[in-house]
Structure formats: C-alpha cells, structure tokens
C-alpha cells in the first residue's frame, strides 16, 4: 500500500490558533463583498467562481503533482472541486439580486446535503443529532427564504443558489470518504484544480467581455476574492483547525454567517429582517447541536490527518 507522509503538526499557541480560525472564517464571509462588486461590473457568475479558485489551483499545483501516485484520490478531489465550482455559480448569481443575509442562510444548509449525500452515496446513516440539526436548518431556510419572506420573482434564483450548499456537501463527503489518505494541502490543491477545470469550458466558450476583467478595479476585486476569501484563509484554516479541535473550530467558524449579515448591512445597506435574524439563530443553534460531540466535517478530516 502506498503511504503518504503527513506534515507534522505545527507548534503554535492555542490562542493564536483560535484567532487564526476566527480570521479565516471571517474571510470566508467576505465573499458577497467581492462577488457582487464583480457582477455589478459585468463579470459573469461562472467567471467569478473561476477566478476564486484559480489562484489556489496554480500556486498549489506542485502539491498535486507530488501526489500523482495517489491518482484515485486526486481524481475524487478534482471531481468534488468540479461539482463545488459549478454549484458556486448559483450562489454568485443569487447575490446579484437577493440580500446577502438571505443567501448566507441558504448557503449554510450544506450540512443537510452532507447528511443526505453521505447516506445515499456512502451508506453512512444519519445520527439523531444530525437529524435534529438538519430539521433546524431546513426550518431556518424556510423562514429566511420562503415565499413569506422573499418576493416571488426571487424564488427561482434562491432555488438555484442551493446548488452551492449541495456542492459543498458533496465535497465534504468526498473529503471524509475518499481523501483521508491525502495531506491537507493536496486536498486543497486537487479540489481547486477540479473547480478550475470544471469551469474552464464555460470560460473558453463565452464572450470575452463577460469573463475578462476590463480595468484595475476588477483585477483588484479578483485578487481579493482569490486571496482574501480562498487561498489565504484556506491555508490558515488548515494549519490552525487541528490545534483547537473540531468542536471549537465549528463554533468559532460559525462567525462566517454573521459576517455575511454584516457585509449586507454595512456594504449594501440591506436591512436585516426578523425572518433573516431568526434563520441565523436557528443555523447557529444547529451548529452547536451537531458540534457538542465530534462530527465528521471538513475540519474533522483535516484534524485527523494532521494528527497521524
């Protein structure tokens, strides 16, 4: 059996590692700021998704090449990345017209998709805690994104945005069940490369005006979405999360959703409605319920691999 050397766990104070996870999670929540800025300037949603992943794919390509002997795992990672990249198109499209807080609540439904995909594809039955959390999350989505809270004309866009949490849920399942032998950086690199390859046909067959940045401001936003919301926080998250444990990582990481609310309020002057606030509370409650015991998430997989 081919064995892979896992990098040794770095030495870092607990408080600094916790701050690292907090910083990374806040960065993840800044996606709406950059994506809406780019769509407002005419860039297509799939182009924005492409640019978010391409920096990580290019810079970490040597890591993928180093572990080509584990080609099955690499292909699974690339497949997951392709699904996640295509799903992210719906997320960016929704942010064009729907409040960031509402889209954020719907994006946080990914644990429900994770449970369903793990059950159907990998025969991992749901636990009572995951079923309870899934119920809370579905209720949150129904309150924040239902007909009573969202104009009827926006409902198709919101349904399309669910492709993003579906893709992320699929990615988590692949990480858990197929990529455990790859070190963390190889997982990030293979998934990012898969996203870029999956989105490349759309880029190559589109009008250049829709996919090619036309000015300095667009290039700065692209650099921001690639570095601030993807590559840098992914690396920090990968290093720091094993040092504080799965439970605390999940609790600290839940700051991503309030960050989306803050971006919508301060950057786009979007009022936070009662339904959105209730949805946020229910999502955070669901996270607390599932993380009161160790659960299998992206963080769990990275943590277990780093400690081997």
N, C-alpha and C positions, 0 to 999 in steps of 0.2 A: 504494500500500500504506500502510495506517495505521501510523504509527510511534509508539512509546511512549518517553518519556524515562525512563531508568533512573536512580534516585538515585545520586549519586556515592558512591564507596566512602568510608566514614568514616575519619578518621585516628585510629589507636589503636595503642598499643604492642603488639607481638606477644604478650608475656607476659600482658597484660591480656585480649587476645582469647582466648588459650588458656584462661585462667581463666573467661572467660565461657562458652565451650563446655562446660567441665567443670561449671560451676554449672548450666547449662541441662540437661545430661544427667542430673545427679543429681536435679534437679527432676522430670524425666520418670519417673524410677524411683520416685517417691513416690506414684504413682497408687494402688497397693494400700492404702496407709495411709488415704487419704480414701475410696476406694470401698467398702472393707469396713466402715468406720465408718458409712457411709450405708446400706448394705444391712442391717447389723445393727440399724439403727433403722427398718427397714421400707420404705425407698425402693426402688422397682423399678429393676432394672439399666438399662432404657432411659431412665428419668428421670435417672439419674446421668450417662449418656452425653450427654443433652441439656444438662444444666447445665454439663458440662465445656466444651462448645463455644459456649454462648450468649453468654458474655461477649466472646469474641473476635469473634463474629459481629456483635454490637451495636456494639462500640466501633470496629470496622474497617469497618462498613457504608459510611461515606462513601468509603472507598477503592474498594469495589466499584462504587459509583455513578459514581465518577470515570472508570472504565474501561469503562463500559457499551458504548462504541463497539466494543469487542472482545468482543462478546456470545458469540461461539462459544467463545472461551477461558473466559469466565466460566461458561458452561453446562457445559463439560467439568469445570471446577473444582468446581462445585456437585454434579455427578454423582458425582465422586470422593468428595466430602465425604459425600454420602448413603450411599454404599457403606461408607465408613470408619465412619460413625456407627452404622449398623446392625450392622456387624461387631463394633464395640466392646461391644455388648450381651453377646455371648458371652464376651468377656474379663472383664467385670464379674461375670457370672453365675458363671464358674468360680472367681473369687476368693472367693465366698461359702463354698465348701466345700473347695477344693483349695489346698494350700500355695502361697504367693506365688512361691516359687522355682521350683516346677514350672511354674506358669502363665507365669512370666517366660521360662523356657527355650523353651516352645512359642510364645510371642509372638515371640521372636527368630528364628523360622523364616520371617519375612516375606521375606528375600532369595530363598528358594526360590520362593515365589509370584511374586515380582517377575520372576525369570528366566522362569518358565512363562508368565505373562501377557504379558510383552514378546514372547516367541516366538510365542504363539498369536494375539494381537490386533494386534501392531505389527510382526511379521515381523523382530524383532531376535534373531538367533541367539545362543545362549549361547556364552561363551568357555570355554576349558579351565579357567581359574581359577574361573569362576563354577560350573562343573560340579563341580569339586573341593570348593569351599566348600559347595555345595548337598548334596553327599554327607555332608560332616562335620556339617552342620546336621540332616539327616534322621537321622543316627546319634545325635546328641545328643538329638533329640526322642524317638527310640525308646527310648533308655536312661532318660531322665528321666520320660517319660510313658507308658511301655509297661506291659503287664499285670504284669510282674515288679516294677515299682516303685510302681504305683498300684492301689488297691483296684478291683475290677471295677465296683462301683457308681458310681465316679467317671469311668470311661472315656467314657460319653456326654457328660458335661459338658466333658471335655477336648477331645473332638472338636468340640463346639460352639464352644469357645474359639478354634479355628483360623480362625473367621470373622474375627477381628481381624487376624491377620497377612495373611490374604487381602485384606482391605480396605485395609490399609496398602500391601501390594504393588501393588494396583491403583492406589492413589493415587500411588505413586512413578512408575509407568508413565505415568500421565496427566501428571504434572509434567514428565517428561522429553520426552514425545512431543507434548503438546498445549498446554502452558502456558509454553513458553520465552519467549514474547513479553510475558508479564505480569511486572511487577516483583514482588519478593518479598512485599511487604505485600498486594498484590492477590491473590496466590495463597493466602496465609493466610486472607484475608477471604472469598474465594469458596468455599474448601473448608469453612471453619467455617460459613458460611451454608448450604451444601448439607447439612451434617450436621444443623443445626437444623431445616431444612425437612423432611428425610427422617424425622426422629424425631418431628416435631410431631403427625402423626396418632395415634401411639401415646399421646402425652401427652393429647391432646384427647378420646380415647375411653376413658380409664382412670378408675378410681376416684380421686378427689382425694387420698384418704389414702395412695395409693401414689406419687403424684408431687409433692405439695405439702408442703414442709418444715413441720413442726409446732412447731418450737422454735428457740431461739437456737443450740443446738449444731449442729443440722442446717444452719442457714444459714451458720454459720462453716465447716463442712466443705465446703459447696457453694462458698463463696467461695474456699476453699483449693484445691479441685480445679480451679476455673476459672482462678484466678490463678497458683497455685504450679506446677501441672502442665501448664498450657496456654498462656495468653496471655503471661505474663512470660517463661518460657523460650523460647517460640517466637520472640518478638521479639529476645531476646538471641542466640539461635542464628542467626537470620537475619542479624544485624549482624556477629557475630564469626566465623562459619564461613568466609566468603570470605577473611578476613585470615590464616588459618593454613593454608589448603589442604585439599583433600578428604581426603588420606591421614591427616593428623594429626587432622582433625575426626572421622573414623571411629574412629581408635584411642582418642582421648580420650572420644568418645561412647559407647564400649562399656562405660563405667563404669555405664551405666544398669542392666545386668543384675546386677552385684554389689550395686548399691543395692537392687534388689528382694530379693536374698537377705538383705541386712542388715535390711530392713524386716520380712521374715518372721521373722527370728531374734529381733530386739530388740523389735518391737512386738507380734508374735503368738506369741512363744515357740515357733516352728517349728524343729525340729531340721533341720539341713542333712544330708541323706543322701549316701552315696557316689555314688549314681546322679545326684543333682542336681548335685553338685560336678563330676563327670565331664562332664555335659551343659554346664555353664557353661564349662569349659575348652575343650571342642570348639567351642562357639559363638565364644569369643574367638579361637581359632585360625583359624576360618573367616573372621572379620572381618580378621585380619592377612593371610591369604592373598589375599583379594579386594582389600584396600587397599594391597598392595605396589605396585600400579600404579593409575593413575587409573581409577575406575569410575563408572558413571552411577547416581547415587543422588540423593536429595532434596538433599543437600549440594552435589553436583556442579552440579545445575541452578541452585541459588541462587548459587553461586560464579561460574559462567559469566555469569549475567545481570548480576550486580553489577559485573563487570569490563568490560562492554561500553561 
